[in-house]
């Protein structure tokens, strides 16, 4: 959960008897250049290369209204050299693409690699479809251009579709073919789409009917609305910037990639989940657990992680492009299976998120200051902290905490323990670190505010400079230690969890 006061935790209802047929409401395209049809595979030629810039971030005055231009790619990741199909609807007579790669880049956060086009514009009205069973929405626009990624370095990219000086972004991960001995940064594509309300529905609501009329599946075949793209800027981009600054060998994947082929994570030195990785498929969870069990390190830079179980289509025309989550074992037609889309902590086949992450989702809405419990914790090196030091703004809007349960891994260390208020009740947020016999180290920050506190284009109210400096240094340490080898061998967890006397039940009602 990140935005909105939405009913989203447990939902019980009767299964729908709706037909599985797809109902499409399509009209003829309205072309601003009727004599020119868009090409699916034009020749694209780089115009500019490698210019560090802040312009990867689209400020309010530069953002295109939906009626001017919208764009998307159904392919959330590609290997270098694989074309990226771009689908565009625009009322402008022509439009261009600018390609930005996210990284440190002299502290500016990105570099502009290419400017492509111009291409002829075409506007599509009413050309969307809604599936009658899952209520998933897709934009049925043809591919306008195909961008050649030959020579692109693996990483996180924002492609801007630009018309009349205004722009909209298309996120694309250029993934790493061989992750051996690298630290994999995993983009949370399933969560972006869960919240994406483009077309009037998300996994949380419909624009008209609220939670009861939500989608049970969401498609990557559509642009992002404000909520969907907000997750990218809040929780992905800041983590990528610090990862690139760390100087360690990196790999880039998405949780959709690992849902389709979990073996892609084999041999990595570690894997880092960014700030809001809420929706996990079974293969994705298995890939993380396997890496850990073989001595690979894991880091979770957020909260509410691994909360909902989803299915990612792995065959047919929707492979990698349709994410299903009924949020109810009663509603889901897949019964009594690990693939049933309820919460991971619930039946059937419950596997609570703390079995991998180390702690459980606890509170929303929440806010507060992170408090240092163990200043000697190895990931605090270079921060010069003392016991009791606090970092305002680092906790919230959702937090996790340690629970003394049979499903919690041990030995488990709690270097930060912070009291806060969630839904008017006192609760706590923890940072946890556990290790295993294979030598793996698993760290979880316990707060969704972690990535929001990292360097960003715009300052967030309530997050002072000292909080950003602390979060950045710890994040750099996480990447560098994860790359150095099994953290559990070099820094075995000191199990101090027995000294933390916290309630064994949730006090906020949020989870």
Residue, then its C-alpha position, 0 to 999 in steps of 0.5 A: x500500500x502506498x497511496x489512497x485510503x483503499x480497502x486492500x488487505x483482506x477481501x471476502x466476496x462471491x466469485x463472479x460468473x462473468x464470461x471470459x470473453x474480451x469486450x473491446x470498445x474500439x473506434x477508428x483512429x483519428x490521424x493528424x497526418x492521414x497521408x502517413x502511416x506509422x511504421x513498426x520498424x523505422x531506421x533510428x539514428x542517434x543524434x546526441x550521446x552521453x550528456x549528463x543532465x537532470x532533464x530525465x525528470x519531468x517537472x510539472x511544466x514539461x509534462x504532456x497532458x494526456x490529450x497531447x501525447x501518451x506512450x508505452x511499451x509492453x516490454x518492461x525489459x529487453x536484452x541489449x540489442x533487442x528492439x523496444x516497441x513504442x506505442x504512441x497516441x498523439x494529437x501532434x503532427x509529429x513527435x520524437x523520442x529522447x533516451x535517458x539512462x539513470x545513474x550517478x552522472x556527476x550527481x545529476x542522476x541521468x544522461x541523455x543518450x539519443x534523440x530519435x525522430x521526428x515520427x508522424x503523429x497519430x491519435x487513437x480515441x476509444x481504442x481500449x479493451x476491458x476483459x470481462x472476467x478480470x476487468x483488466x484494461x489495455x490500450x490496443x494501439x499499434x506499435x508506432x516505432x521500434x527503438x534499437x538498443x544495440x550498444x546500450x549498457x544494461x541499466x534503468x532507462x526512461x524514454x521520453x515521448x515528446x510532442x510540442x515541447x511536452x513529454x511523457x516517460x516510458x520506463x525500460x530496463x535493459x537487463x543483464x544476460x549474465x549476473x554472475x558475481x554481480x549485485x542485481x537491482x530488481x525493478x518492481x514492475x508488478x507493483x508499478x502496474x498494480x497501482x497504475x490506474x490508466x484506463x480507469x482501473x487498477x488492482x485497488x479500484x476503478x475510477x467509478x466504482x471503488x474497490x469492489x469494481x477493481x481489476x483482478x489483473x493488470x496489463x503492461x499494454x498501457x501508459x502510466x497514470x500519475x500514481x503508477x509513474x509516481x512509484x518509479x520516481x519514488x522507489x526505483x530511480x533513487x535506488x538506482x542512482x546510489x547503486x551506480x554510485x557504489x561502483x560495484x559490478x551491477x546487474x539489472x532485472x525486473x521481478x517480471x523477468x524472474x517470474x518468467x525465468x527465475x534461473x536468471x538470478x543464479x550465481x549473483x553475489x546478491x540481489x537488492x529489492x527497491x523501495x516498494x516490491x509488494x507483489x511477488x509471484x511464486x517463481x520470483x519468491x523462489x528465486x530470492x530464496x534460492x539465491x539466499x540458500x546458496x549464500x547470495x546476499x539479499x537486501x530489501x530497501x522498503x516495506x510492505x515487501x512480498x505482501x500479495x501473491x500474484x501470477x504473471x502470465x508465462x505463455x501465450x500472447x500475454x506472456x510477461x504482460x499480464x499480472x493477476x491478483x484477485x486479492x481473495x482466495x474465494x474469488x480466484x478461480x485457481x483454488x487451493x494452490x500456491x498460485x492462488x492470489x491471496x496474501x502470502x501470509x494467508x491460506x492456501x499454502x501460506x508463506x509469510x513474507x518474514x520467511x524471506x524478508x526477515x520481518x512482517x508488514x505492520x503499519x499504514x499510515x505511519x511516519x516518524x524518525x528511525x532510531x539507532x539501537x546498535x551503532x556498531x552494526x557493520x552497515x552503519x560504517x561511515x555514518x558516525x552514529x551513536x545509540x539513540x540517534x534519530x533520523x526524522x522522516x525516514x519512517x513511513x508511509x508504511x513500515x515493517x517490524x520484527x515479530x517473535x514468530x516461528x516463521x522468523x529466521x534466526x540468528x536475527x539482529x535488530x540494529x535500529x528500533x523505532x517507536x512510532x504511531x500508526x493509525x493512532x496506535x503505538x507501534x514500532x519499526x525495525x531494521x533487521x539483519x539475519x544470516x544463514x549457514x550458507x553465509x548469506x546476509x539478508x538486510x531489510x530497512x523496514x520502511x518505505x521511506x528509505x528510498x524516498x529519503x535518498x537523493x531525489x530531484x525534489x526535496x520531500x518535506x520532513x526529510x532533512x539533509x542528515x537523514x538523506x546522508x545517513x540513508x545514502x551511506x548505508x545504501x552504499x554500504x549495502x551494495x559494497x558489502x553485498x558485492x564483497x562476498x557472503x555477508x553472513x560469513x564476514x559479518x554473522x548476525x548477532x542474535x539480539x532479538x530476544x532483547x526486544x520485547x515487542x507485542x506478538x500481535x499487530x497493534x495498528x490494524x493496518x495489516 
